[in-house]
């Protein structure tokens, strides 16, 4: 009986050690601004086909050869989205000549209101190289899923209007569309520019 108990304890120890080793290995693949990866490939990003604010159908392939700086939001957003877009615009200005290799992309999570016309009025408020993208609810859902973006309607009390709850993360993708780095909400323009420059220099 004692021998059997010892064997079970030994087996449990082996399992715990293996689990710890797996955890350490997984953690070692992460760094500042990194997302979880599997087999060395980040589970962020993927194909999309959407309409630009200029009325053109574009896909992720149209941005090959550029570092995509991708954000999700909506034009009716009262504070978070315009603040982030202004910070990104300032960061691109700080990058100077290096910004020519970076393509900022804003994907709406409110296609019901954010038509091509609505984005065409909204995007000129920010960096001139910004591309705003919209599409059908299904197309937006597919793009958000690829980038692991959460969003949901949040009805305004006492009316038929609504806001959108959504995650606010800036994604930097390499020239082949592979995830490089992410920046959390609240990152200022200087740190964003430095982070983008550092990631590009490592390529």
Rosetta silent file (secondary structure, phi, psi, omega in degrees, C-alpha in Angstrom):
SEQUENCE: XXXXXXXXXXXXXXXXXXXXXXXXXXXXXXXXXXXXXXXXXXXXXXXXXXXXXXXXXXXXXXXXXXXXXXXXXXXXXXXXXXXXXXXXXXXXXXXXXXXXXXXXXXXXXXXXXXXXXXXXXXXXXXXXXXXXXXXXXXXXXXXXXXXXXXXXXXXXXXXXXXXXXXXXXXXXXXXXXXXXXXXXXXXXXXXXXXXXXXXXXXX
SCORE:     score description
SCORE:     0.000 S_00000001
   1 L     0.000  -45.971  179.403    0.000    0.000    0.000 S_00000001
   2 H   -62.571  -41.692 -179.656    2.795    2.371    0.961 S_00000001
   3 H   -63.281  -40.130  179.354    4.701    1.500   -2.213 S_00000001
   4 H   -64.704  -41.389  178.503    1.598    2.194   -4.320 S_00000001
   5 H   -62.613  -42.152  179.587    1.104    5.565   -2.601 S_00000001
   6 H   -63.432  -38.882  179.390    4.733    6.489   -3.216 S_00000001
   7 H   -64.341  -40.504  178.804    4.373    5.594   -6.895 S_00000001
   8 H   -64.963  -42.391  178.202    1.305    7.812   -7.197 S_00000001
   9 H   -62.440  -41.847  179.415    3.075   10.716   -5.496 S_00000001
  10 H   -62.476  -42.221 -179.877    6.049   10.250   -7.810 S_00000001
  11 H   -64.417  -41.266  178.359    3.762   10.245  -10.847 S_00000001
  12 H   -62.811  -41.983  178.353    2.035   13.426   -9.684 S_00000001
  13 H   -59.497  -41.333  179.313    5.419   15.103   -9.188 S_00000001
  14 H   -61.932  -44.560 -179.484    6.388   14.178  -12.743 S_00000001
  15 H   -63.845  -43.221  179.251    3.155   15.680  -14.101 S_00000001
  16 H   -62.848  -43.022  178.731    3.571   18.891  -12.095 S_00000001
  17 H   -61.318  -42.365  179.508    7.184   19.242  -13.257 S_00000001
  18 H   -64.178  -40.596  179.847    6.117   18.746  -16.873 S_00000001
  19 H   -64.986  -41.907  178.197    3.367   21.340  -16.511 S_00000001
  20 H   -62.989  -41.922  179.703    5.792   23.853  -15.015 S_00000001
  21 H   -62.442  -41.170  178.710    8.267   23.217  -17.798 S_00000001
  22 H   -64.696  -39.313  179.323    5.551   23.772  -20.388 S_00000001
  23 H   -64.653  -42.607  179.325    4.522   26.996  -18.663 S_00000001
  24 H   -64.920  -40.469  179.481    8.077   28.298  -18.589 S_00000001
  25 H   -63.840  -41.646  178.992    8.524   27.420  -22.248 S_00000001
  26 H   -65.770  -42.283 -178.525    5.326   29.244  -23.158 S_00000001
  27 H   -65.062  -33.638 -177.125    6.278   32.277  -21.082 S_00000001
  28 H   -67.288  -18.783  177.883    9.699   32.426  -22.688 S_00000001
  29 L   -81.472   -6.262 -178.804    8.061   33.060  -26.057 S_00000001
  30 L  -100.792  149.606  175.078    6.567   36.274  -24.706 S_00000001
  31 L  -144.005 -178.940  178.255    8.292   39.602  -24.391 S_00000001
  32 L   -55.211  125.416  178.595    7.281   43.204  -23.823 S_00000001
  33 L    75.847   12.255 -179.608    4.383   43.954  -26.148 S_00000001
  34 L   -99.513  152.301  176.084    4.154   40.378  -27.376 S_00000001
  35 L  -103.719  160.896  178.239    1.055   38.247  -27.683 S_00000001
  36 L   -56.672  144.484 -179.955    0.884   34.486  -26.977 S_00000001
  37 E  -125.795  160.449  175.989    2.281   32.353  -29.764 S_00000001
  38 E  -132.784  124.639 -178.210    1.924   28.767  -30.861 S_00000001
  39 L    57.072   32.214  176.598    4.741   27.010  -32.701 S_00000001
  40 L    82.362   -0.315 -178.750    6.498   30.353  -33.013 S_00000001
  41 E  -116.833  125.127 -178.444    3.618   32.003  -34.881 S_00000001
  42 E   -68.259  140.651 -178.966    1.427   34.599  -33.165 S_00000001
  43 L   -88.132   49.445 -178.629   -2.281   33.834  -33.251 S_00000001
  44 L  -136.683  134.885  178.057   -3.131   37.367  -34.379 S_00000001
  45 L    98.176  164.773 -179.482   -3.975   38.638  -37.838 S_00000001
  46 L   163.822 -176.642 -177.550   -5.240   37.069  -41.000 S_00000001
  47 L   -70.406  148.875  172.387   -6.933   37.732  -44.326 S_00000001
  48 L  -149.703  156.076  176.393   -9.649   40.348  -44.751 S_00000001
  49 E  -138.085  111.001 -172.245  -11.601   41.888  -47.601 S_00000001
  50 E  -140.311  172.741  178.440  -13.187   45.273  -46.826 S_00000001
  51 E  -100.707  132.118  179.110  -14.161   48.623  -48.354 S_00000001
  52 E   -80.501  166.010  179.177  -11.852   51.589  -47.882 S_00000001
  53 L   -68.906   -7.370  175.439  -13.091   55.081  -47.026 S_00000001
  54 L   -96.037    4.123  176.915  -12.275   55.924  -50.651 S_00000001
  55 L    82.978   20.425 -179.720  -14.803   53.360  -51.854 S_00000001
  56 L  -109.126  138.857  174.214  -12.297   50.722  -53.009 S_00000001
  57 E   -74.880  124.130 -179.948  -12.398   47.030  -52.171 S_00000001
  58 E  -130.065  153.263  175.776   -9.102   46.156  -50.467 S_00000001
  59 E  -125.077  172.507  177.404   -7.658   43.025  -48.915 S_00000001
  60 H   -59.524  -27.994 -179.039   -4.748   42.350  -46.600 S_00000001
  61 H   -66.763  -24.742  179.785   -2.696   41.492  -49.692 S_00000001
  62 H   -68.013  -15.042 -177.767   -2.905   45.110  -50.862 S_00000001
  63 H  -106.142   10.305  177.032   -0.707   46.119  -47.933 S_00000001
  64 L   -62.872  141.376 -176.681    2.125   43.672  -48.508 S_00000001
  65 L    92.480   -3.883  176.471    5.493   45.420  -48.413 S_00000001
  66 L  -123.662  151.426  170.919    4.245   47.761  -45.670 S_00000001
  67 E   -82.395  115.345 -179.845    4.170   47.438  -41.896 S_00000001
  68 E   -83.021  130.594  174.648    0.474   47.493  -41.049 S_00000001
  69 E  -111.729  100.034 -167.598   -0.495   49.416  -37.914 S_00000001
  70 E  -105.281  131.077  173.619   -4.000   48.122  -37.275 S_00000001
  71 E  -132.532  153.855  176.502   -6.634   49.466  -34.895 S_00000001
  72 E  -118.216  141.516  178.957  -10.344   48.712  -34.461 S_00000001
  73 E  -176.849 -156.275  178.880  -12.953   51.254  -33.379 S_00000001
  74 L  -157.196  154.194 -171.408  -15.897   53.310  -34.621 S_00000001
  75 L   -71.560  -23.415  179.297  -16.615   56.866  -35.659 S_00000001
  76 L   -84.347   -0.438 -179.547  -19.271   57.495  -32.988 S_00000001
  77 L   -59.707  125.758 -174.751  -16.760   56.656  -30.249 S_00000001
  78 L   -74.066  -27.195 -175.222  -16.800   59.618  -27.835 S_00000001
  79 L  -147.988  -52.077 -172.600  -13.198   59.513  -26.602 S_00000001
  80 H   -58.167  -51.815 -175.559  -11.073   56.349  -26.808 S_00000001
  81 H   -63.687  -51.675  179.272  -10.991   55.957  -30.600 S_00000001
  82 H   -62.398  -32.940  177.830  -10.271   59.562  -31.589 S_00000001
  83 H   -65.285  -45.538  179.268   -7.645   59.788  -28.857 S_00000001
  84 H   -62.803  -42.553 -179.014   -5.904   56.633  -30.113 S_00000001
  85 H   -65.515  -35.362  176.612   -6.025   57.792  -33.719 S_00000001
  86 H   -67.943  -39.690  177.811   -4.507   61.145  -32.743 S_00000001
  87 H   -64.424  -44.002  178.438   -1.727   59.392  -30.810 S_00000001
  88 H   -62.563  -42.314  178.509   -0.993   57.125  -33.767 S_00000001
  89 H   -60.383  -43.192  178.835   -0.942   60.134  -36.094 S_00000001
  90 H   -65.453  -39.020  179.139    1.527   61.913  -33.795 S_00000001
  91 H   -63.715  -39.889  178.557    3.689   58.778  -33.580 S_00000001
  92 H   -64.187  -38.144  176.596    3.849   58.568  -37.377 S_00000001
  93 H   -64.004  -39.580  179.452    4.975   62.184  -37.495 S_00000001
  94 H   -66.541  -28.041 -179.911    7.690   61.389  -34.934 S_00000001
  95 H   -72.037  -20.526  179.007    8.904   58.498  -37.087 S_00000001
  96 H    61.981 -129.190 -177.089    9.697   60.893  -39.911 S_00000001
  97 H   -62.328  -28.773 -178.721   10.979   59.154  -43.034 S_00000001
  98 H   -66.560  -19.537 -178.306   10.533   55.729  -41.433 S_00000001
  99 H   -68.542  -18.967 -178.651    6.773   56.275  -41.440 S_00000001
 100 H   -64.677  -20.167  178.986    6.662   55.793  -45.204 S_00000001
 101 H   -93.284   -0.065 -177.245    6.968   52.047  -44.608 S_00000001
 102 E  -110.878  127.172  178.534    4.106   52.012  -42.090 S_00000001
 103 E  -108.790  107.490  176.892    0.479   51.825  -43.202 S_00000001
 104 E   -75.674  133.675 -177.218   -2.015   52.898  -40.517 S_00000001
 105 E  -132.018  129.365  178.288   -5.348   51.083  -40.823 S_00000001
 106 E  -114.570  117.260  179.679   -8.588   51.777  -38.931 S_00000001
 107 E  -108.689  122.566 -179.281  -11.220   49.012  -39.102 S_00000001
 108 E   -72.619  148.185  172.452  -14.693   49.866  -37.858 S_00000001
 109 L  -112.436   16.204  179.774  -16.559   47.533  -35.523 S_00000001
 110 L  -132.351   63.657 -176.020  -19.814   49.435  -36.197 S_00000001
 111 L   -64.587  -18.849  179.224  -20.620   48.751  -39.861 S_00000001
 112 L   -61.565  -37.823 -179.680  -24.283   49.601  -39.247 S_00000001
 113 L  -107.733  -28.341 -175.784  -23.399   53.298  -38.961 S_00000001
 114 L   -88.569   79.400  175.861  -19.878   53.465  -40.368 S_00000001
 115 L   -77.851  175.611  174.965  -20.545   53.443  -44.087 S_00000001
 116 H   -58.005  -42.688 -179.116  -17.941   54.366  -46.676 S_00000001
 117 H   -63.429  -41.253 -179.885  -19.375   57.899  -46.670 S_00000001
 118 H   -64.735  -42.694  178.333  -19.159   58.166  -42.873 S_00000001
 119 H   -67.308  -34.014  179.751  -15.531   57.020  -42.872 S_00000001
 120 H   -63.185  -29.954  176.987  -14.752   59.398  -45.748 S_00000001
 121 H   -82.289  -29.953 -172.930  -15.776   62.290  -43.500 S_00000001
 122 H   -83.384  -45.465 -170.779  -14.044   60.907  -40.409 S_00000001
 123 H   -63.382  -32.882  179.045  -10.602   59.789  -41.588 S_00000001
 124 H   -63.070  -10.034  177.257   -9.317   63.202  -42.828 S_00000001
 125 H   -73.844   -9.090 -174.682   -9.308   64.306  -39.176 S_00000001
 126 L  -123.649 -158.537 -175.002   -6.217   62.164  -38.663 S_00000001
 127 L   -58.205  137.414 -176.255   -2.993   61.275  -40.453 S_00000001
 128 L   -62.221  -18.864 -178.758   -3.283   61.741  -44.237 S_00000001
 129 L   -92.520   -0.494 -179.499   -1.991   58.215  -44.875 S_00000001
 130 L   -64.601  139.970  173.255   -4.692   56.596  -42.741 S_00000001
 131 E  -116.816  122.183  176.089   -6.969   54.060  -44.438 S_00000001
 132 E   -97.090  137.125 -176.832  -10.406   53.507  -42.906 S_00000001
 133 E  -125.194  139.235  174.800  -12.103   50.180  -43.616 S_00000001
 134 E  -138.154 -178.417 -178.186  -15.704   49.011  -43.342 S_00000001
 135 L   176.593 -165.983  176.009  -17.777   46.168  -44.721 S_00000001
 136 L   -73.402  161.154  176.547  -20.718   43.923  -44.066 S_00000001
 137 H   -54.242  -36.505 -179.462  -21.302   42.749  -40.486 S_00000001
 138 H   -69.024  -39.512  178.922  -19.964   39.335  -41.520 S_00000001
 139 H   -67.184  -40.885  178.282  -16.797   40.807  -43.040 S_00000001
 140 H   -66.092  -41.376  179.307  -16.159   42.934  -39.948 S_00000001
 141 H   -60.669  -41.257  179.945  -16.779   39.952  -37.693 S_00000001
 142 H   -65.193  -42.882  179.405  -14.236   37.899  -39.658 S_00000001
 143 H   -65.715  -43.402  179.516  -11.589   40.633  -39.446 S_00000001
 144 H   -64.137  -38.848  178.758  -12.174   41.165  -35.722 S_00000001
 145 H   -63.747  -40.988 -179.668  -11.975   37.436  -35.093 S_00000001
 146 H   -62.233  -34.488 -178.566   -8.658   37.226  -36.948 S_00000001
 147 L   -98.034    9.691  177.126   -7.219   39.968  -34.728 S_00000001
 148 L    57.818   41.068 -178.337   -8.801   38.608  -31.529 S_00000001
 149 L   -98.526  129.553  175.884  -10.806   41.819  -31.084 S_00000001
 150 L   -91.467  138.279  171.345  -13.835   41.897  -28.792 S_00000001
 151 E  -156.048  150.980 -179.824  -16.787   44.175  -29.588 S_00000001
 152 E  -162.832  148.899  176.460  -20.468   44.377  -28.683 S_00000001
 153 E   -68.195  142.900  176.256  -23.319   46.863  -28.771 S_00000001
 154 E  -128.860   93.717 -177.595  -23.977   48.745  -25.531 S_00000001
 155 E   -56.612  140.573  177.090  -27.454   50.340  -25.649 S_00000001
 156 L   -84.366  129.055 -176.804  -27.717   53.808  -24.146 S_00000001
 157 L   -59.803  132.233  175.695  -30.245   53.882  -21.338 S_00000001
 158 L    83.963   10.862 -179.842  -33.498   55.619  -22.184 S_00000001
 159 L  -156.697  178.234  179.937  -33.030   55.714  -25.939 S_00000001
 160 L   -95.271   -4.348  179.508  -32.523   53.755  -29.145 S_00000001
 161 L   -74.672  168.174  179.573  -28.952   54.969  -29.595 S_00000001
 162 E  -153.418  157.300  169.779  -25.981   52.800  -28.648 S_00000001
 163 E  -108.880  178.563  178.012  -22.262   52.801  -28.036 S_00000001
 164 E  -123.964  120.812  169.563  -19.835   49.990  -28.812 S_00000001
 165 E   -78.086  136.133  178.354  -17.840   48.139  -26.192 S_00000001
 166 E  -163.021  154.366  175.146  -14.586   46.971  -27.723 S_00000001
 167 L   -73.103  148.977 -177.022  -10.986   46.110  -26.952 S_00000001
 168 L  -124.889   92.437 -178.017   -8.513   48.867  -27.768 S_00000001
 169 E  -133.173  142.218  175.752   -5.187   47.481  -28.954 S_00000001
 170 E  -101.679  125.227 -178.334   -2.789   48.646  -31.660 S_00000001
 171 E  -107.725  131.354  174.038   -1.314   45.822  -33.732 S_00000001
 172 E  -106.907  119.577  179.922    1.935   46.103  -35.668 S_00000001
 173 E  -110.552  149.045 -179.171    2.224   43.557  -38.482 S_00000001
 174 L   -79.438 -173.957 -173.643    5.312   42.974  -40.610 S_00000001
 175 L   -69.805  -12.181  176.061    5.552   43.374  -44.384 S_00000001
 176 L  -103.441    3.628  178.786    4.121   39.885  -44.919 S_00000001
 177 L    87.204   13.039  179.542    1.199   40.491  -42.554 S_00000001
 178 L   -91.955  139.937 -178.124    2.644   38.518  -39.640 S_00000001
 179 E   -58.416  132.543  176.338    2.189   39.818  -36.102 S_00000001
 180 E  -111.178  -48.121 -169.634    5.181   41.700  -34.706 S_00000001
 181 E  -164.603  154.502  172.674    4.041   43.599  -31.641 S_00000001
 182 E  -127.478  156.235  179.386    1.036   45.112  -29.903 S_00000001
 183 E  -126.431  131.836 -177.511    0.595   48.311  -27.938 S_00000001
 184 E   -80.750  161.013  176.791   -1.949   48.712  -25.162 S_00000001
 185 L   -59.838  136.197 -179.984   -4.382   51.577  -24.743 S_00000001
 186 L   103.149  -10.153  175.883   -2.707   54.533  -23.071 S_00000001
 187 L   -64.320  128.337 -177.966    0.656   54.197  -24.842 S_00000001
 188 L   -81.960  170.127 -173.707    1.767   57.748  -25.642 S_00000001
 189 H   -60.633  -40.619 -178.238    2.979   58.913  -29.045 S_00000001
 190 H   -64.590  -47.041 -179.844    6.672   58.922  -28.111 S_00000001
 191 H   -67.342  -35.285  177.771    6.646   55.366  -26.736 S_00000001
 192 H   -64.625  -46.104  178.941    4.569   54.190  -29.672 S_00000001
 193 H   -62.002  -42.658  179.529    7.007   55.681  -32.174 S_00000001
 194 H   -64.616  -40.957 -179.870    9.967   54.187  -30.311 S_00000001
 195 H   -65.738  -40.548  178.016    8.297   50.771  -30.158 S_00000001
 196 H   -64.820  -46.919 -179.227    7.499   50.793  -33.862 S_00000001
 197 H   -60.628  -43.041 -179.049   11.029   51.898  -34.768 S_00000001
 198 H   -64.504  -41.471 -179.061   12.614   49.232  -32.550 S_00000001
 199 H   -66.639  -38.590  179.331   10.426   46.475  -34.038 S_00000001
 200 H   -68.019  -40.308 -179.022   11.238   47.572  -37.595 S_00000001
 201 H   -64.995  -27.406  179.266   14.964   47.731  -36.882 S_00000001
 202 L   -77.565  -10.989 -177.597   14.923   44.124  -35.667 S_00000001
 203 L   -74.097    0.000    0.000   13.550   42.944  -39.001 S_00000001
